[in-house]
Amino acid sequence: MNTNTTDFARLVSEFLTDYLPLQRNYSKNTILSYRDALKLLVVFISDEKGIRMTEFTMNAFDRQLILEFLEWLRSRGGSISTTNQRLAALKSFAEYAGCQQIEYLSPLQMVHNIKAKKAAGREIVFLSVEQIARLINFPDVNTATGLRHRTVMTVLYDSGCRVQELCDLRIRDVNTRSNPTIRLHGKGNKFRTVTISEKTATLIAEYISRQRSTALDDAPLIINRNHAKISRDGV
């Protein structure tokens, strides 16, 4: 093993590549969320605390560090719900790490005992039908980028799919013929088929014809400017 690899680095790697996907069978989206939380923690440790990651060990992963990290997230504009999601991921990691290295069990239990903040209820704001229509119809479909943008927004609106479900769509998942449908890969590794309108099907068919005509059926439906599968951030 590399002598520069700390117990923290090793446990993070095992947590994300073995424990969550193989032992717990967590979904890809959940693993990505947990990974993002740990990535932000690494940024906090490196940039805010000034600690090199080659020197950071589980001995320093304690309640005070996590409380400071959560406060840092809030200072950067993180909402209560988002911060609570990050905390839940770190609690799960602390529980795993405590089982792997029981010498740190006591301080890691203190991390697990951090309480999530309660978010105040808020009114849900939504766009009117007219506003949605203006938004979706704004991109110029005569350009490649505009056609892709309108296809993305139309599929999201018409199918009600999540952003990650849109990213995961393959060309084979779309039926643009009679009774058009799309097959979505959702949470819990479950699939569902939803009906889409004839207009949406026509738009998708045009997008495929103009931009994905040479792609294989198993290829991503929506791609970025580098011709790779689009990401959530890309959307």
C-alpha positions in Angstrom: 0.0 0.0 0.0 1.2 3.5 -0.8 2.8 5.0 2.4 1.1 8.3 1.6 -2.3 6.7 1.9 -3.9 7.6 5.3 -6.6 5.6 7.0 -9.1 8.3 6.1 -8.3 8.0 2.4 -8.5 4.2 2.5 -11.8 4.2 4.3 -13.3 6.7 2.0 -12.3 4.6 -1.0 -13.7 1.4 0.5 -16.9 3.2 1.6 -17.6 4.5 -1.9 -16.4 1.5 -4.0 -17.2 -1.5 -1.9 -19.5 -0.8 1.1 -22.2 1.3 -0.6 -22.5 -0.4 -4.0 -21.6 -4.0 -3.2 -22.5 -4.6 0.5 -25.5 -2.2 0.8 -26.5 -2.2 -2.9 -27.2 1.6 -2.8 -28.3 3.3 -6.0 -25.9 5.2 -8.2 -27.6 8.5 -7.3 -27.2 7.9 -3.6 -23.6 7.0 -4.0 -23.0 10.1 -6.0 -24.7 12.2 -3.3 -22.5 10.6 -0.6 -19.4 11.1 -2.7 -20.2 14.8 -3.2 -20.5 15.3 0.6 -17.1 13.7 1.1 -15.6 15.8 -1.7 -16.9 19.0 -0.1 -15.4 17.8 3.2 -12.0 17.3 1.5 -12.2 20.9 0.1 -13.1 22.2 3.6 -10.2 20.3 5.2 -7.7 21.4 2.5 -8.7 25.0 1.8 -10.3 26.2 5.1 -8.3 24.2 7.6 -5.1 24.2 5.7 -4.5 20.5 6.2 -2.8 18.4 3.5 -4.9 15.3 2.7 -1.8 13.2 2.9 -1.6 14.2 6.6 -5.3 14.0 7.5 -6.2 10.8 9.5 -9.4 9.5 11.1 -8.0 10.7 14.4 -9.0 14.2 13.3 -12.4 13.2 12.0 -14.4 14.3 15.0 -17.6 16.1 16.1 -16.0 19.5 16.1 -14.6 19.2 12.6 -18.0 18.2 11.2 -19.8 21.0 13.1 -17.4 23.5 11.6 -17.9 21.9 8.2 -21.6 22.3 8.4 -21.3 25.9 9.4 -19.0 26.4 6.4 -21.6 24.9 4.1 -24.2 27.3 5.5 -21.9 30.3 5.1 -21.6 29.4 1.4 -25.4 29.5 1.0 -26.2 25.9 1.6 -29.8 25.4 2.6 -30.9 23.5 5.7 -32.1 20.5 3.7 -28.9 20.3 1.6 -26.8 20.6 4.7 -28.8 17.9 6.4 -28.2 15.6 3.4 -24.4 16.2 3.6 -24.6 15.4 7.4 -26.5 12.2 6.7 -23.8 11.1 4.3 -21.1 11.8 6.8 -23.0 10.0 9.6 -23.2 6.9 7.3 -19.4 7.1 6.7 -18.7 7.6 10.4 -20.8 4.5 11.2 -18.9 2.5 8.6 -15.5 3.8 9.8 -16.3 3.0 13.4 -17.0 -0.7 12.5 -13.7 -0.9 10.5 -11.5 0.9 13.1 -13.0 0.4 16.5 -10.3 2.4 18.2 -12.1 5.5 16.8 -15.6 4.2 17.7 -16.2 6.7 20.5 -15.4 10.0 18.7 -17.2 8.6 15.6 -20.3 7.9 17.6 -20.2 11.6 18.6 -20.3 12.5 15.0 -23.3 10.2 14.5 -25.1 11.9 17.3 -25.0 15.4 15.6 -28.6 16.5 15.2 -30.0 17.7 11.9 -31.5 21.1 11.8 -35.3 21.4 11.2 -36.2 23.3 8.1 -39.1 25.7 8.3 -42.0 24.9 6.0 -42.1 27.1 2.9 -44.5 27.7 0.2 -43.8 25.9 -3.1 -43.5 28.4 -5.9 -44.2 27.2 -9.5 -44.4 28.5 -13.0 -47.7 29.0 -14.8 -48.4 27.1 -18.0 -47.7 30.2 -20.0 -44.3 30.7 -18.3 -43.4 27.1 -18.9 -44.3 27.4 -22.6 -42.2 30.5 -23.0 -39.3 28.8 -21.3 -39.4 25.6 -23.3 -40.0 27.4 -26.6 -37.2 29.9 -26.1 -34.3 27.8 -27.5 -33.9 28.1 -31.3 -34.4 24.6 -32.7 -32.7 25.6 -35.9 -29.4 25.3 -34.0 -27.9 22.1 -32.6 -27.7 23.5 -29.1 -31.2 25.0 -29.2 -32.7 21.7 -30.3 -30.9 19.8 -27.6 -32.0 22.4 -24.9 -35.6 22.3 -26.0 -35.6 18.5 -26.1 -34.1 18.4 -22.5 -36.7 20.7 -21.1 -39.6 19.2 -23.0 -38.8 15.6 -21.8 -38.4 16.8 -18.2 -41.7 18.6 -18.3 -43.7 16.1 -20.2 -42.5 12.9 -18.4 -42.0 14.3 -14.9 -38.6 12.5 -14.8 -35.8 13.4 -12.5 -32.7 15.1 -13.9 -30.6 12.0 -13.3 -33.2 9.9 -15.0 -33.0 12.1 -18.1 -29.2 11.8 -18.0 -29.5 8.0 -17.9 -31.8 7.8 -20.9 -30.6 5.6 -23.7 -31.8 5.9 -27.3 -33.4 2.5 -27.0 -35.5 3.7 -24.0 -37.5 6.1 -26.3 -40.5 4.9 -28.4 -41.5 7.8 -30.7 -43.9 5.7 -32.8 -47.6 5.2 -32.0 -48.4 5.5 -28.3 -45.0 7.1 -27.6 -43.3 6.3 -24.3 -40.0 6.6 -22.5 -38.5 4.0 -20.1 -36.9 5.6 -17.0 -34.3 4.1 -14.7 -35.2 5.6 -11.3 -34.4 5.2 -7.6 -33.9 1.8 -6.1 -32.6 0.6 -9.5 -36.3 0.4 -10.7 -37.6 1.0 -14.2 -40.9 2.6 -15.2 -42.4 3.4 -18.5 -44.3 6.7 -18.9 -46.4 8.0 -21.7 -45.3 11.2 -23.6 -47.2 13.4 -26.0 -47.1 13.1 -29.8 -45.5 16.5 -29.9 -42.7 15.5 -27.5 -42.2 12.3 -29.5 -41.9 14.3 -32.7 -39.3 16.6 -31.1 -37.2 13.7 -29.8 -37.4 12.0 -33.2 -36.1 15.2 -34.8 -33.3 15.5 -32.2 -32.3 11.9 -32.8 -32.4 12.3 -36.6 -30.3 15.4 -36.6 -27.8 14.7 -33.8 -27.9 11.0 -32.9 -28.6 9.2 -36.2 -25.3 7.3 -36.2 -25.4 6.4 -32.5 -26.1 2.9 -31.3 -29.3 2.1 -29.5 -27.5 1.7 -26.2 -25.9 5.1 -26.5 -27.0 8.0 -24.3 -29.9 10.0 -25.7 -28.6 13.4 -24.5 -25.0 14.2 -24.9 -22.8 17.2 -24.1 -20.6 19.3 -26.4 -17.9 16.7 -26.0 -20.2 14.0 -27.3 -20.3 12.3 -23.9 -23.3 11.5 -21.7 -24.6 14.7 -20.2 -24.3 15.1 -16.4 -26.7 16.5 -13.8 -24.5 19.6 -13.7 -24.6 19.8 -17.4 -28.4 19.9 -17.4 
